Amino acid sequence: MYHCSIKIVSRGSGKSAVAAAAYRSGEKITNEWDGITHDYTKKGGTVHSEILLPPNAPLGFKDLGTLWNSVEEIEKAGNSQLARELEVALPIELSREEQLRLVREYCSSQFVSKGMCADFNIHDTGSGNPHAHILLTMRPMDEQGKWLPKSKKEYVLDENGERIRLASGKYKTRKVDLVDWNSHDNAEVCRKAWAN
């Protein structure tokens, strides 16, 4: 049965990337941003955890706490979008190794190849509902593995190429995303790729 849901882990809705990662992996991690320790070591059901990194990511990001605490640290706003999560159903007809290969190839081709870090966990309690949770970073990185901005401000120009001044005296600007990872079109590409 096809299932692919996409959600945002956002501080604005009271969520934490560290808490999300700890829960999905069944581990204990302390969020250095707010000091809260999230312990899900007794949860059970996680049968595989893995982090896939683009070539320019620091090797330290292979550690769950290091990766997601880095995300928490770079995001300063109280309503920051911290991570994107995909939840996908896994075909029960596939062996565990085939399920792993499927999720690994999907993450590598759809996300890691574009510069995202992908933290995936396979859950299976034996109830006939194996599925994967995929947490993705939302900021690009430079060649040295430093986080870059998600967007930039750009001045809006009039027909003569001049900046437009607002009544407040400030100039009119618009936000320009530096990557297309947040576009609705991209979400549909991800869904279609999982279906295929």
N, C-alpha and C positions, 0 to 999 in steps of 0.2 A: 504494500500500500504506500503510495507516495505521500510524503509529508516533508515540508520544508518551511519553517517559520523563521522570520528575521526580526530581531528586536535590538534596541539600543540599551546599553547599560549606562545610565546617566545619574550623576549626582543630583540633578534637579528632581528626580523621582525617588531620591533616597537610596540609590544603589551605589555599590562600590565594585570596581574591577577586581580588587583583591578578594573580596567576599565571594564574588561570582566564580572566580578561579578556584578558590578553596572548596566551595560547595561542589562544583562539577568534578573536581579531582578527588574529593574525599580526603583532603589534607588539612593541615593546620598552618595558617599563615597570618602574620601580624601585618596590618596595614600601617605603614610608617607615616602616612598622611594624617590619620586621626588617632593612631595608637590602639585601635581595636584589634583584638586577636579573634580570628574566625577559625573555629575548630570543628571540622566535619569528619574526623578520623573514624567515628563510629557509624557513619551513614551507611556504608556498604553500597554495592551495586555497580561501582566503577571497575570495569575489567581491563581498561587500558587508558593510559594518559601519555600524551606526546606533544612536544612543541616543535614546530617547523619554522625556520628562520630564513629570511632572504640573505644573500651573501654578505651584505654590508652591515648586518646586525651584530652587535657585540655577542660573543660566545656566552657571556654571563647570562644572557636572556634565555638560555636553555633551562635556567632555574626559574620555577614558577613565581616565587616571591620576588626575585630580582626583576623579572619582566614586568609584572603588574604593579609593583611599587614604583618602578620607573615611570609608568603611565600615570599613576596617581600623582607623582611629584611634578610632572611637566604640566598637568592640567591645573590651573590656578582658580578658575571660576567655580562658584557654588552650584552652577547648573551645567557643568562640563559634560560632554559626551565622552565617556571613557573607553568603551569597547562596543563592538557589534557582535551579537550572538546569533548563530544559526543553529537550529535544532533540526536534525534530519533523521527520518526513520530508515533503519537498515533492513534490507531484505533478509528474512529468516532462512531463505533458500541458500544463502551464502555461508561458507564456513567463517569462523572468526578471522582467520588469516585473509580471506577474500574481503571481508568487511573492512579490515584494517587497510588493506591495499586500496580499496575503493575510496575511503575517506582521505587517506594520505595523498592519493593522486588528485582527488578533487581539490583539496586544500592547496596543493602545490601549483596546480594549473590555474585555479581561479583567483587565488589570493597572494600566496607567497611570491609567485612570479611577478606580481605587480608591486611588491615591496612591503606587504603586510606580514606581521608575525601571526602565526596561527597556532593556537593552543586547543587541541582537541581531546575529548574524553569520550570513550564508549561506555555506555551504561547498559547493563543487562542483568535483571534480577531473576531471569529464568521464567518470566511470566509471558513470554512470546512477544515482547515489545523492545527488541534491541534498538538503540538509537545513539546518535552522536551529538554532542554539544561542541560547537566550534566557536571559540572566542577569538576575535580579530582586533588587532590594533587599528587605530583610526588616523594616526599621523604618519606622514612619510618620514624617512630618515635620509640623511646625507650619506656620502660615501664613507665617512668615518663612523657611522652609526649613531649620530646625534639626531635627536628629534627635530623636525622642521615644523613650521606652522601649518595648520590645516587650510588656512585661507589668508587673504590679504585684502586690504581696503584699496579701492581704486576710485579716483575722482570721476564723477559723471560730467561729461562735456556737452556744451551746446552745439548748434550747427556750425559755429565758427571755430570750434575746437577750444573754447574757453571754459574754465571751470564755472559751474553754476553756484552762485551764492544764495544761501537760504536767508529767510527773514532774521534768523538768529545771528547772522554774520558768518556762520561756518559754511564750508563748502559741502555740496551734496556728494555723497560717496555711496558705493555699493560694495557688497562682499563678493569676492571672487574666490571660489574654491581652487586650491592648488592641485588637487587630485579629484577624480570623478567617483571616488568610492562611496559617496553619499547619494548619488543620483538614483532616482527611481528606475531609470533605464537599466542601470547596473544591477539593481536588485532582480529585475526580470531576467537578465542574463544569467545570474547565479542560480535562480530557480530552474531555468531551462537546462542549464548544464547539469544540475543534480538530476533532473528528470531523465536526461539522456544517459 
